Amino acid sequence: MDLKHLNAFLVVSHTRNFTRAAEYLNYAQSNVTTQIQQLEEELDVKLFDRIGKGICLTPEGERLIPYAKKMLSLSDEIKHLYLNTKDSGRIVIGASESLSIYKLPQILNQYKKEFPDVDIFIKVVGTPDFIPALANNEIDIALAIEPLMQDKSISCVFRKREPVCLFALPSHPLAAQKDIRPTDLMDMPLILTGPDCCYRKLFERNLLAHNIQPKIILATGSVPVIKMSTLAGLGACVIPALVVQKELENKELVRLDYDIDCPVYAQLLHHKDKWISPSLQAFIEITTQYYQTVAAP
């Protein structure tokens, strides 16, 4: 049933005049007449008695009025509901642990200022799980720090290179050395991430290519544990620079002059078939702006 026909019916029933109804609706009179006739044909009833130049509602027309008002009211409620989805809703974000701790809070702080009624859920996701989580709709969007994800089912909103380096205390034996070689790391205590971590794999591969077996004294998936263990002097750690930014500024840690060929990127990803709701689009825009400004090197 066409809502425009119901609206025209209510206007005609109120004005009791097709000409005035047409002026109110900004239609041609013939258009209003046609809409009423189509509604009468659809319902198979007569809604108006046309006697001379005047019209009046039939009993069937009188009965239709409350239903027509109810349908138009529900239509307005539906429009209102979805016109305001940018200001409400629910977003499930999958994120790498390091980004969950050191980047996402700043992004969400800005987002919640603008959209306080959107419910945010954060799921810390490991390296092998981003694509399945997006494919299974377990998360709406992913903020990952990984090598470039190449998958036909995934759309990348943006990417930004994140340096992964070797960090240690200023008193570390290699802290003042320039151009550190893999052989210099022989028997050097190392604090690394878990075995599935992409940059750990690249780092170990580089050492093994030079026949160096890394001396791993601690391997953990917990970024805070890695950082605190390094600050305690247990060894040098391989970790994204964003994790130790404050410690570098405070000169609590230093970057060792060792080149790690580790092309990893902060990436904002969603499934290519994912419907981007207004609230999710707002999150994408705020996150992209953050990386273009606040997070810029």
Backbone bond lengths (Angstrom), bond angles and torsions (degrees), N, CA, C in turn:
res aa  C-N    CA-C-N  psi(-1)  N-CA   C-N-CA  omega(-1)  CA-C   N-CA-C  phi
1 M - - - 1.466 - - 1.530 108.45 -
2 D 1.322 116.22 129.38 1.455 121.84 -176.65 1.526 109.83 -77.27
3 L 1.326 116.60 122.98 1.461 120.57 -179.93 1.526 112.01 -65.74
4 K 1.329 117.02 -28.48 1.456 119.54 177.44 1.527 110.96 -63.89
5 H 1.341 116.36 -35.30 1.455 120.12 178.00 1.527 110.28 -66.17
6 L 1.338 116.07 -40.91 1.457 119.28 178.92 1.524 111.25 -65.95
7 N 1.329 116.35 -39.29 1.459 119.70 178.55 1.526 111.06 -64.10
8 A 1.334 116.27 -43.47 1.465 120.32 177.59 1.529 110.04 -61.75
9 F 1.333 116.38 -40.43 1.467 120.31 178.89 1.527 110.85 -59.86
10 L 1.346 117.31 -44.78 1.462 119.84 -178.98 1.532 111.66 -65.80
11 V 1.321 116.76 -38.75 1.465 119.38 179.29 1.529 110.40 -65.91
12 V 1.337 117.05 -43.63 1.467 120.27 178.94 1.527 110.71 -65.13
13 S 1.345 116.46 -39.34 1.467 119.23 179.89 1.518 111.19 -65.42
14 H 1.333 116.55 -27.69 1.473 120.12 179.49 1.526 111.22 -81.95
15 T 1.328 117.34 -43.76 1.469 120.93 -176.19 1.527 112.53 -83.32
16 R 1.335 115.17 -24.24 1.475 121.77 -175.36 1.531 110.91 54.54
17 N 1.348 114.80 34.19 1.466 119.07 -178.46 1.527 108.79 -159.01
18 F 1.319 117.03 122.35 1.467 120.98 -177.34 1.531 111.38 -66.81
19 T 1.322 116.77 -35.69 1.467 119.29 -178.61 1.522 110.75 -66.01
20 R 1.341 116.61 -48.18 1.470 119.62 179.24 1.525 111.53 -65.52
21 A 1.337 116.64 -36.11 1.465 119.98 177.22 1.528 110.94 -63.19
22 A 1.324 116.43 -41.86 1.464 120.77 178.96 1.522 111.01 -63.35
23 E 1.352 117.24 -39.95 1.462 120.92 178.35 1.526 110.36 -64.52
24 Y 1.323 116.89 -41.88 1.465 121.47 180.00 1.532 111.33 -64.10
25 L 1.333 116.00 -42.21 1.463 120.73 -177.40 1.530 113.12 -84.40
26 N 1.336 115.39 -7.18 1.466 120.77 -176.40 1.537 111.30 61.08
27 Y 1.328 115.01 39.12 1.458 122.71 176.55 1.525 108.70 -112.29
28 A 1.319 115.54 163.52 1.464 120.06 165.48 1.528 107.69 -72.36
29 Q 1.343 116.55 148.22 1.461 119.18 -178.33 1.521 111.27 -59.64
30 S 1.327 116.09 -37.33 1.468 119.88 -179.70 1.525 111.20 -62.64
31 N 1.349 116.08 -32.16 1.465 120.66 179.42 1.524 110.37 -66.80
32 V 1.350 116.33 -43.02 1.462 120.56 178.52 1.523 110.13 -64.07
33 T 1.332 116.24 -44.61 1.465 120.39 179.27 1.522 110.90 -59.14
34 T 1.330 116.70 -42.49 1.468 121.09 -179.71 1.527 110.98 -64.34
35 Q 1.348 116.90 -41.87 1.461 119.88 -179.58 1.529 111.53 -63.24
36 I 1.315 117.18 -41.17 1.466 120.24 178.68 1.528 110.05 -66.11
37 Q 1.317 116.90 -41.94 1.466 120.19 179.13 1.529 111.17 -62.67
38 Q 1.336 117.24 -41.13 1.467 120.59 179.05 1.526 111.04 -65.32
39 L 1.336 116.59 -37.85 1.465 120.06 178.08 1.523 110.28 -66.50
40 E 1.315 117.19 -41.45 1.466 121.18 178.10 1.523 110.86 -63.37
41 E 1.338 117.44 -40.23 1.464 120.75 178.73 1.528 110.85 -66.06
42 E 1.338 116.28 -39.97 1.464 119.80 -179.10 1.524 111.10 -65.77
43 L 1.326 116.87 -40.07 1.467 120.84 -179.01 1.524 112.77 -87.40
44 D 1.325 115.93 -13.60 1.461 122.46 -178.63 1.527 111.74 58.68
45 V 1.331 114.69 44.43 1.467 121.43 175.90 1.526 108.70 -142.01
46 K 1.307 115.87 166.61 1.451 121.68 172.86 1.517 107.28 -100.16
47 L 1.329 117.31 124.31 1.467 121.28 -176.96 1.530 112.17 -94.74
48 F 1.325 116.93 -28.90 1.463 121.45 -178.65 1.522 109.91 -131.83
49 D 1.312 116.19 141.54 1.455 121.70 168.39 1.515 107.27 -93.57
50 R 1.324 117.02 127.52 1.458 122.27 -179.80 1.531 107.42 -106.34
51 I 1.318 116.16 102.21 1.460 121.89 -178.18 1.519 107.52 -116.50
52 G 1.328 114.99 109.93 1.461 119.34 -175.32 1.510 109.82 63.53
53 K 1.349 115.71 -130.17 1.462 120.27 178.36 1.521 112.31 -91.24
54 G 1.320 116.39 -7.61 1.452 119.46 -177.97 1.517 112.66 -97.63
55 I 1.325 115.83 160.18 1.470 121.45 176.08 1.517 108.30 -133.48
56 C 1.306 115.75 152.22 1.467 121.13 174.02 1.516 108.98 -146.89
57 L 1.316 116.05 155.39 1.465 120.90 -178.30 1.518 110.74 -71.17
58 T 1.305 115.69 140.76 1.457 121.22 169.72 1.523 108.02 -81.75
59 P 1.327 119.15 168.46 1.480 120.25 174.56 1.527 112.00 -56.66
60 E 1.356 116.35 -37.39 1.466 119.59 177.79 1.525 110.61 -64.66
61 G 1.346 116.57 -38.07 1.458 120.44 177.09 1.512 112.14 -64.37
62 E 1.349 116.33 -41.67 1.458 120.84 177.66 1.525 110.86 -60.15
63 R 1.320 116.91 -41.23 1.468 121.17 -179.26 1.522 111.65 -66.77
64 L 1.326 117.44 -29.44 1.465 120.41 -176.40 1.527 112.54 -75.14
65 I 1.335 117.82 -26.96 1.470 120.77 -171.93 1.534 113.28 -53.54
66 P 1.346 121.65 -52.83 1.473 119.37 -177.64 1.530 113.02 -63.92
67 Y 1.341 117.48 -32.31 1.466 120.42 179.07 1.526 111.05 -71.09
68 A 1.321 115.41 -39.54 1.465 119.10 178.65 1.523 110.11 -64.15
69 K 1.339 116.11 -42.96 1.469 119.59 178.51 1.527 111.03 -62.26
70 K 1.339 116.11 -40.74 1.460 120.08 -179.14 1.535 111.16 -64.64
71 M 1.339 117.10 -42.51 1.467 120.37 -179.20 1.520 111.14 -66.15
72 L 1.315 117.55 -41.44 1.461 120.07 178.99 1.529 111.20 -68.43
73 S 1.339 116.26 -35.41 1.464 119.68 177.17 1.524 110.79 -65.36
74 L 1.328 117.47 -43.00 1.468 121.06 177.78 1.519 110.98 -63.88
75 S 1.333 115.69 -38.19 1.465 119.49 177.37 1.521 110.75 -60.56
76 D 1.344 117.07 -42.49 1.465 120.78 178.67 1.530 111.12 -65.15
77 E 1.332 116.96 -37.66 1.464 120.52 178.87 1.524 111.39 -64.16
78 I 1.332 115.34 -41.99 1.476 119.87 179.19 1.521 110.26 -63.24
79 K 1.336 116.96 -44.57 1.460 120.15 179.10 1.524 110.20 -61.21
80 H 1.329 116.33 -43.20 1.459 120.62 179.95 1.535 111.16 -63.10
81 L 1.328 115.78 -40.01 1.465 120.90 -179.90 1.513 111.51 -59.06
82 Y 1.343 117.25 -47.05 1.455 120.06 -173.44 1.516 113.46 -90.28
83 L 1.317 117.06 -16.81 1.454 118.53 173.48 1.527 111.13 -72.36
84 N 1.340 116.79 -17.84 1.461 120.74 -175.81 1.521 113.05 -111.66
85 T 1.347 117.76 17.40 1.462 119.28 -178.04 1.527 112.64 -70.54
86 K 1.330 118.01 -14.95 1.465 118.78 175.75 1.527 110.53 -68.52
87 D 1.337 115.90 -26.71 1.450 120.30 -176.70 1.524 113.04 -95.12
88 S 1.331 117.26 0.19 1.459 120.40 179.91 1.525 107.89 -149.26
89 G 1.333 116.24 -179.45 1.462 119.20 179.47 1.511 111.24 119.90
90 R 1.325 114.45 -161.91 1.468 121.18 -173.61 1.522 108.62 -147.44
91 I 1.322 116.26 132.97 1.465 121.59 178.00 1.521 108.76 -128.65
92 V 1.326 116.48 131.33 1.462 122.10 174.36 1.528 107.35 -108.48
93 I 1.328 116.02 117.65 1.462 122.26 -176.77 1.517 109.32 -107.10
94 G 1.313 116.84 125.74 1.454 121.33 171.19 1.520 108.80 -97.16
95 A 1.323 117.70 130.55 1.467 119.91 -174.98 1.518 111.31 -143.67
96 S 1.323 115.59 148.43 1.466 121.09 170.15 1.522 108.88 -62.78
97 E 1.342 115.88 151.09 1.463 118.66 -176.19 1.523 111.72 -59.06
98 S 1.327 117.76 -43.79 1.460 119.71 -176.59 1.525 111.47 -63.35
99 L 1.330 117.22 -39.21 1.465 120.22 178.45 1.524 110.91 -72.84
100 S 1.338 116.35 -32.95 1.468 120.18 177.34 1.523 111.20 -61.03
101 I 1.334 115.71 -34.32 1.464 120.20 -176.08 1.520 112.16 -89.40
102 Y 1.350 117.40 -42.12 1.454 120.08 -166.60 1.527 114.96 -108.14
103 K 1.326 119.18 -8.38 1.461 120.13 178.86 1.527 112.69 -127.66
104 L 1.327 116.20 -45.26 1.466 119.82 -173.42 1.527 113.93 -60.13
105 P 1.344 120.16 -38.50 1.468 118.82 179.54 1.523 113.61 -57.50
106 Q 1.344 117.58 -40.85 1.468 119.81 178.87 1.520 111.08 -65.57
107 I 1.345 115.85 -39.97 1.465 119.93 179.41 1.522 110.57 -64.56
108 L 1.333 116.06 -45.82 1.470 119.85 -177.87 1.523 111.85 -70.06
109 N 1.304 117.10 -29.98 1.455 119.82 176.54 1.531 110.25 -60.19
110 Q 1.331 116.36 -44.53 1.455 120.75 177.87 1.527 110.98 -68.38
111 Y 1.340 116.12 -41.47 1.465 120.40 -177.84 1.528 111.06 -62.77
112 K 1.332 116.78 -45.44 1.459 120.21 -176.66 1.528 112.01 -69.21
113 K 1.318 117.81 -25.93 1.458 120.06 174.25 1.521 110.83 -62.86
114 E 1.328 115.92 -38.70 1.458 120.77 -177.24 1.528 112.48 -88.40
115 F 1.352 116.36 -30.46 1.470 119.98 -175.96 1.529 109.90 -133.93
116 P 1.318 116.78 70.29 1.473 120.38 -174.14 1.526 114.05 -66.29
117 D 1.327 118.38 -20.79 1.466 120.66 -175.51 1.524 113.85 -91.57
118 V 1.325 117.79 -1.07 1.467 120.32 176.49 1.523 108.86 -83.08
119 D 1.328 116.55 128.26 1.466 121.04 177.98 1.524 109.17 -83.00
120 I 1.336 116.17 128.12 1.465 122.02 -178.43 1.529 109.07 -113.12
121 F 1.333 115.82 130.78 1.459 122.18 174.63 1.526 107.75 -123.53
122 I 1.336 116.03 132.62 1.463 121.11 -178.19 1.517 109.40 -113.91
123 K 1.311 115.88 131.10 1.460 121.90 177.36 1.519 108.22 -122.09
124 V 1.334 116.91 118.23 1.468 120.45 176.99 1.520 108.24 -74.31
125 V 1.327 115.48 123.54 1.463 121.76 -172.96 1.518 109.60 -119.32
126 G 1.334 116.44 136.66 1.460 121.88 177.89 1.519 112.19 -85.29
127 T 1.320 115.80 168.72 1.465 122.79 -174.89 1.525 114.46 -49.09
128 P 1.338 119.78 -49.75 1.468 117.61 -173.33 1.526 113.98 -79.25
129 D 1.332 117.71 -3.64 1.461 120.21 -167.91 1.519 115.62 -104.25
130 F 1.323 118.61 -5.63 1.463 119.66 -175.80 1.529 112.35 -63.84
131 I 1.316 116.62 -52.46 1.468 119.62 -176.50 1.528 111.57 -64.04
132 P 1.357 119.93 -46.21 1.476 118.60 175.96 1.528 112.90 -60.38
133 A 1.328 117.75 -38.67 1.470 120.33 -179.23 1.514 111.38 -64.93
134 L 1.332 116.74 -38.33 1.466 120.24 176.51 1.522 110.92 -70.62
135 A 1.330 116.20 -41.17 1.472 120.44 -178.45 1.520 111.95 -65.85
136 N 1.330 116.63 -34.61 1.472 121.07 -179.13 1.526 112.89 -89.75
137 N 1.327 116.15 4.82 1.463 122.08 179.57 1.534 112.41 60.79
138 E 1.341 116.48 27.85 1.460 120.64 175.22 1.526 110.50 -74.74
139 I 1.327 115.90 -26.98 1.458 121.73 175.45 1.527 107.69 -131.63
140 D 1.334 115.29 151.67 1.463 119.93 179.75 1.516 111.51 -85.11
141 I 1.339 115.53 -32.95 1.458 120.13 -176.35 1.522 108.22 -153.74
142 A 1.326 116.34 154.14 1.464 120.91 -177.32 1.522 110.15 -123.71
143 L 1.330 115.66 135.28 1.457 122.45 171.52 1.528 105.41 -115.60
144 A 1.322 115.34 101.05 1.464 120.74 -170.71 1.515 110.82 -117.71
145 I 1.328 116.09 152.60 1.451 121.47 169.35 1.521 106.32 -118.74
146 E 1.321 114.87 101.28 1.462 122.92 -170.08 1.527 109.33 -151.04
147 P 1.353 117.08 167.70 1.467 117.98 163.46 1.525 108.59 -58.99
148 L 1.313 116.89 159.47 1.461 120.38 -177.45 1.525 110.19 -54.02
149 M 1.315 115.85 125.42 1.462 120.62 -179.47 1.517 109.41 -82.50
150 Q 1.297 115.62 120.95 1.460 122.09 179.98 1.524 108.36 -111.31
151 D 1.309 115.64 97.94 1.456 120.39 179.10 1.522 108.18 -149.54
152 K 1.336 116.16 131.06 1.463 120.43 -175.21 1.524 112.67 -63.85
153 S 1.328 117.03 -21.67 1.466 119.58 -176.90 1.523 112.20 -85.97
154 I 1.342 117.97 -6.34 1.460 121.70 -172.41 1.529 110.88 -111.49
155 S 1.332 115.53 136.77 1.464 121.74 172.65 1.525 108.59 -107.70
156 C 1.314 115.75 132.77 1.466 121.74 -179.78 1.528 108.62 -101.87
157 V 1.323 116.13 119.58 1.464 120.85 179.95 1.529 109.98 -75.56
158 F 1.331 117.01 -45.59 1.457 121.13 175.59 1.521 108.99 -158.09
159 R 1.318 115.39 165.33 1.462 121.34 174.47 1.520 108.36 -144.30
160 K 1.344 115.42 148.11 1.462 121.26 178.26 1.522 108.56 -143.00
161 R 1.308 116.79 127.65 1.463 121.55 -179.09 1.524 109.60 -63.00
162 E 1.326 115.64 131.33 1.461 122.11 177.52 1.527 108.07 -116.84
163 P 1.327 117.93 116.44 1.469 120.06 -179.13 1.520 112.29 -67.16
164 V 1.324 115.83 133.96 1.465 122.94 173.74 1.528 106.86 -111.54
165 C 1.337 117.01 124.80 1.461 120.88 -172.12 1.525 110.48 -135.56
166 L 1.316 113.73 175.50 1.460 122.08 177.11 1.525 107.43 -101.46
167 F 1.343 116.70 124.38 1.462 121.28 -175.74 1.528 110.30 -123.16
168 A 1.329 114.47 150.82 1.470 119.56 179.53 1.520 108.77 -159.16
169 L 1.336 115.13 175.64 1.461 120.31 175.43 1.531 110.44 -66.54
170 P 1.337 118.76 153.57 1.476 120.64 175.62 1.524 112.81 -58.62
171 S 1.340 116.89 -23.41 1.467 120.69 -179.73 1.532 112.60 -87.30
172 H 1.310 118.47 2.09 1.463 121.32 -178.78 1.533 110.01 -61.96
173 P 1.335 118.35 144.22 1.474 121.43 -177.59 1.531 114.14 -56.71
174 L 1.330 117.52 -26.26 1.459 120.01 -178.17 1.532 112.93 -100.47
175 A 1.331 117.24 4.49 1.463 120.47 -173.64 1.528 112.90 -61.36
176 A 1.302 117.75 -35.52 1.473 120.77 -177.56 1.523 112.75 -96.43
177 Q 1.316 117.69 -2.87 1.467 120.53 -175.53 1.527 110.70 -81.88
178 K 1.332 115.83 138.37 1.454 122.13 176.94 1.529 110.11 -96.17
179 D 1.314 114.59 149.07 1.460 121.97 175.08 1.537 112.10 51.10
180 I 1.311 115.89 61.13 1.467 122.21 -179.76 1.531 109.45 -67.33
181 R 1.315 116.42 135.45 1.468 123.08 -179.29 1.529 110.01 -103.15
182 P 1.343 117.26 160.10 1.470 119.44 176.69 1.521 112.99 -53.82
183 T 1.336 117.26 -36.60 1.465 119.98 -179.17 1.524 111.97 -65.07
184 D 1.343 116.65 -25.28 1.461 119.79 178.44 1.533 111.67 -69.52
185 L 1.336 116.61 -17.49 1.460 120.81 -178.27 1.530 112.45 -92.46
186 M 1.318 116.55 0.26 1.458 119.71 178.92 1.534 109.54 -61.36
187 D 1.327 116.17 130.40 1.467 123.71 -179.60 1.538 113.30 62.15
188 M 1.335 117.26 15.06 1.463 121.00 177.82 1.527 109.00 -87.78
189 P 1.342 119.52 122.95 1.460 120.82 -179.44 1.530 111.90 -58.46
190 L 1.328 115.85 130.37 1.467 121.51 -176.43 1.524 110.25 -125.11
191 I 1.302 114.80 141.68 1.465 121.97 175.28 1.521 106.86 -113.54
192 L 1.324 116.12 116.91 1.458 120.30 -173.31 1.527 111.50 -123.99
193 T 1.309 113.97 165.06 1.464 121.30 174.93 1.528 109.52 -76.34
194 G 1.331 116.47 -176.43 1.460 120.96 -179.28 1.521 112.85 -66.61
195 P 1.328 117.88 163.98 1.460 121.59 -173.81 1.528 114.48 -64.72
196 D 1.317 118.45 -20.60 1.463 120.41 179.13 1.520 113.50 -86.87
197 C 1.324 117.16 -6.41 1.463 120.76 -176.44 1.524 110.97 -67.40
198 C 1.312 116.38 132.31 1.466 120.79 -173.92 1.524 112.52 -63.67
199 Y 1.344 117.72 -42.77 1.467 117.50 -176.54 1.522 112.10 -77.49
200 R 1.321 118.39 -24.22 1.467 118.96 171.94 1.525 109.74 -65.12
201 K 1.319 116.54 -43.95 1.465 120.33 179.94 1.522 111.18 -60.05
202 L 1.329 117.21 -43.03 1.468 120.41 179.78 1.526 111.29 -66.34
203 F 1.321 116.83 -39.30 1.462 121.03 179.19 1.537 110.73 -64.78
204 E 1.336 116.50 -48.07 1.468 120.39 -179.87 1.525 111.21 -64.09
205 R 1.329 116.23 -37.39 1.463 119.52 179.91 1.521 110.71 -62.19
206 N 1.326 115.67 -38.40 1.457 119.91 179.06 1.529 111.14 -65.54
207 L 1.340 117.33 -42.42 1.462 120.19 178.88 1.526 111.79 -66.31
208 L 1.330 115.95 -44.19 1.471 120.04 -178.64 1.514 111.73 -64.35
209 A 1.344 116.95 -28.95 1.469 120.06 177.35 1.522 111.02 -65.17
210 H 1.330 116.22 -21.22 1.471 121.51 176.67 1.530 111.04 -106.04
211 N 1.328 115.34 18.85 1.474 121.82 177.78 1.526 112.19 60.26
212 I 1.348 115.57 33.14 1.459 120.60 177.48 1.526 108.28 -106.48
213 Q 1.330 115.43 120.45 1.464 120.12 175.73 1.529 107.94 -89.98
214 P 1.352 118.30 115.46 1.463 119.21 -176.67 1.527 112.23 -64.37
215 K 1.319 115.70 141.78 1.455 121.60 177.20 1.531 108.02 -94.49
216 I 1.311 115.40 92.31 1.466 121.04 -175.28 1.532 108.90 -91.57
217 I 1.331 116.22 113.77 1.462 119.25 179.25 1.525 111.71 -95.33
218 L 1.335 115.62 -17.00 1.464 119.82 178.44 1.519 108.89 -153.59
219 A 1.325 116.14 129.57 1.467 121.88 174.78 1.528 106.98 -130.46
220 T 1.311 115.99 121.49 1.460 120.22 -177.03 1.521 110.37 -150.95
221 G 1.309 115.60 150.93 1.456 120.27 175.75 1.510 112.79 -84.26
222 S 1.323 117.36 -2.16 1.460 120.93 -177.43 1.523 110.92 -90.79
223 V 1.312 116.16 112.93 1.461 120.94 179.61 1.532 111.67 -62.77
224 P 1.332 119.92 -44.54 1.474 118.95 178.29 1.527 113.00 -60.22
225 V 1.333 117.56 -37.71 1.470 120.27 179.27 1.523 109.92 -64.83
226 I 1.329 116.60 -40.72 1.471 120.27 178.72 1.525 109.96 -61.27
227 K 1.312 116.12 -46.60 1.470 119.83 -177.72 1.526 111.18 -65.06
228 M 1.328 117.62 -45.62 1.457 120.32 -178.15 1.524 111.45 -66.85
229 S 1.339 116.82 -34.77 1.464 119.86 178.24 1.521 110.97 -67.62
230 T 1.342 116.15 -35.78 1.467 119.86 177.11 1.521 110.14 -68.24
231 L 1.326 116.37 -41.85 1.472 120.23 178.03 1.528 111.59 -64.68
232 A 1.335 116.34 -26.38 1.463 120.30 178.38 1.528 111.94 -80.64
233 G 1.336 116.82 -4.02 1.460 120.40 176.84 1.507 114.91 84.23
234 L 1.348 117.78 19.30 1.464 119.78 -179.13 1.519 112.96 -74.61
235 G 1.340 116.89 -20.58 1.450 119.47 -179.40 1.515 110.42 165.40
236 A 1.335 116.06 -173.45 1.464 122.21 176.53 1.527 108.40 -95.11
237 C 1.318 116.10 149.60 1.466 119.16 -178.15 1.522 110.79 -122.04
238 V 1.317 114.82 152.81 1.464 122.43 174.23 1.521 106.82 -109.06
239 I 1.347 115.29 116.55 1.460 118.80 -171.53 1.532 108.69 -160.59
240 P 1.319 118.48 155.07 1.470 119.42 176.30 1.525 111.32 -61.20
241 A 1.315 115.79 142.91 1.456 120.66 -176.92 1.526 112.03 -61.25
242 L 1.321 117.86 -28.85 1.471 120.35 -178.14 1.529 112.17 -60.80
243 V 1.347 116.09 -25.20 1.468 120.69 -177.42 1.531 111.55 -70.68
244 V 1.327 117.24 -32.66 1.467 120.79 -173.44 1.529 111.62 -114.88
245 Q 1.287 117.48 24.59 1.464 121.05 -176.88 1.528 112.32 -57.40
246 K 1.325 117.38 -47.18 1.465 120.73 -179.34 1.522 111.52 -66.38
247 E 1.336 115.97 -39.56 1.470 120.19 -179.48 1.524 110.76 -66.35
248 L 1.326 117.38 -33.11 1.461 120.17 176.44 1.527 110.35 -70.15
249 E 1.331 116.29 -42.05 1.461 120.26 179.18 1.526 110.92 -63.37
250 N 1.335 116.47 -35.84 1.469 121.10 -179.73 1.525 112.85 -86.25
251 K 1.343 115.97 1.40 1.468 122.70 179.66 1.534 112.81 61.50
252 E 1.325 115.25 27.35 1.464 119.93 174.09 1.521 110.82 -80.38
253 L 1.327 116.11 -29.33 1.450 122.56 176.47 1.524 109.10 -130.75
254 V 1.331 115.12 158.57 1.471 120.65 175.68 1.527 108.92 -130.04
255 R 1.311 114.20 155.06 1.467 119.73 174.86 1.525 108.59 -87.80
256 L 1.338 116.30 123.55 1.462 120.48 177.05 1.529 109.04 -76.18
257 D 1.315 115.75 143.83 1.465 121.91 -174.63 1.527 110.73 -79.93
258 Y 1.332 114.10 65.30 1.463 120.56 -179.83 1.521 107.84 -126.29
259 D 1.302 115.69 125.63 1.466 120.65 -176.13 1.530 110.04 -82.64
260 I 1.316 115.57 115.38 1.464 120.78 175.35 1.528 107.91 -106.18
261 D 1.311 116.48 112.08 1.462 120.45 178.76 1.526 107.95 -78.56
262 C 1.305 114.67 87.09 1.465 119.66 -171.32 1.527 109.33 -134.07
263 P 1.330 117.90 83.24 1.472 120.77 -177.19 1.527 111.93 -77.41
264 V 1.322 115.89 86.60 1.459 119.87 175.67 1.531 108.71 -115.36
265 Y 1.298 114.98 153.85 1.460 120.81 -172.98 1.528 110.35 -136.24
266 A 1.317 115.52 144.25 1.457 119.87 163.94 1.528 105.79 -75.20
267 Q 1.322 116.12 127.66 1.461 120.77 -175.11 1.523 110.05 -134.56
268 L 1.315 115.96 136.33 1.461 121.82 174.56 1.524 107.01 -105.43
269 L 1.340 115.91 118.30 1.456 121.37 -169.04 1.523 111.43 -129.23
270 H 1.332 115.77 149.20 1.462 120.75 169.45 1.520 108.45 -146.81
271 H 1.315 116.27 161.49 1.455 120.10 178.04 1.522 108.80 -67.35
272 K 1.325 116.64 141.13 1.466 120.01 -174.83 1.524 112.24 -62.72
273 D 1.331 117.71 -24.17 1.462 120.93 -179.48 1.523 112.95 -97.33
274 K 1.326 116.62 4.74 1.461 120.29 -177.76 1.526 110.53 -69.98
275 W 1.340 115.69 132.25 1.466 119.12 173.36 1.516 107.98 -75.71
276 I 1.322 116.04 124.55 1.461 121.22 -178.82 1.523 108.19 -91.23
277 S 1.316 115.24 100.35 1.461 121.07 179.72 1.534 109.29 -68.77
278 P 1.327 118.11 161.73 1.476 119.40 177.22 1.527 113.15 -56.08
279 S 1.340 117.39 -39.99 1.467 119.37 -179.63 1.529 111.15 -68.05
280 L 1.339 117.02 -36.42 1.467 120.47 177.67 1.527 110.31 -70.89
281 Q 1.319 117.46 -38.77 1.464 120.84 177.46 1.518 110.44 -61.90
282 A 1.331 116.74 -38.12 1.468 120.19 177.82 1.527 110.75 -63.93
283 F 1.342 116.95 -39.94 1.465 120.15 177.34 1.530 110.55 -63.63
284 I 1.313 116.88 -42.31 1.469 120.96 178.47 1.521 110.61 -59.86
285 E 1.320 116.70 -44.88 1.464 120.46 -177.80 1.528 111.47 -66.05
286 I 1.322 117.51 -42.28 1.470 120.69 -179.03 1.524 110.45 -68.37
287 T 1.339 117.72 -40.24 1.468 121.06 179.05 1.523 110.82 -65.84
288 T 1.314 116.71 -42.69 1.468 120.85 178.89 1.523 110.46 -62.67
289 Q 1.328 116.68 -44.53 1.461 120.37 178.79 1.529 111.12 -63.03
290 Y 1.333 116.50 -38.66 1.458 120.50 178.30 1.531 110.69 -59.33
291 Y 1.313 116.69 -46.71 1.458 119.80 -178.28 1.523 112.38 -71.35
292 Q 1.310 116.99 -23.55 1.469 119.79 177.75 1.520 112.55 -80.88
293 T 1.329 116.37 -20.12 1.465 119.81 -175.71 1.515 111.92 -121.59
294 V 1.345 116.40 -75.48 1.470 121.40 -173.84 1.511 112.03 -59.23
295 A 1.339 116.93 -42.98 1.459 120.92 -175.29 1.509 113.36 -88.91
296 A 1.328 117.10 1.54 1.455 118.58 -179.32 1.517 110.19 -68.08
297 P 1.379 116.94 141.89 1.467 119.56 -178.26 1.517 111.32 -68.17
